[in-house]
Amino acid sequence: MRLISRNGGTGAERVTALTSIANGKESSMNHRLEAYATDRIQVHTTEGAAV
């Protein structure tokens, strides 16, 4: 749970990943990776913005 939410992102992404893990779906890793990648892109975009 900490690894999924530590980088922010939308609540929907975190809920999707956590729901998949709770349900034991094989796709849970994909959801976690997608959420992580989206979070990193958002952070990068924010850091690269003009001050």
C-alpha positions in Angstrom: 0.0 0.0 0.0 2.8 2.4 0.9 4.6 1.7 -2.4 1.6 2.4 -4.5 0.6 5.7 -2.8 3.9 7.2 -1.9 4.3 9.0 -5.3 0.8 10.5 -5.3 -1.3 10.0 -8.4 -5.1 10.0 -8.5 -7.2 8.2 -5.9 -8.8 6.2 -8.6 -5.4 4.7 -9.7 -4.6 3.7 -6.1 -8.0 2.2 -5.6 -7.8 0.2 -8.8 -4.4 -1.2 -7.8 -5.4 -2.0 -4.3 -8.7 -3.5 -5.4 -6.8 -5.8 -7.8 -4.4 -6.9 -5.1 -7.3 -7.5 -2.7 -9.1 -9.6 -5.3 -5.9 -11.6 -6.0 -6.1 -10.9 -9.7 -3.1 -11.8 -11.9 -3.3 -8.3 -13.3 -2.6 -6.6 -10.0 1.1 -6.1 -10.9 0.1 -4.4 -14.2 -2.2 -2.1 -12.3 0.6 -1.2 -9.8 3.1 -0.6 -12.6 0.6 1.6 -14.6 -0.2 3.6 -11.5 3.5 4.0 -10.7 4.4 5.0 -14.2 1.6 7.6 -14.3 2.7 9.0 -10.9 6.3 9.3 -12.1 5.2 11.1 -15.3 3.1 13.5 -13.3 6.0 14.2 -10.9 8.4 14.7 -13.9 6.0 17.1 -15.6 5.5 19.1 -12.4 9.2 19.3 -11.8 9.9 20.3 -15.4 7.3 23.2 -15.3 8.4 26.8 -15.3 8.9 28.2 -11.8 
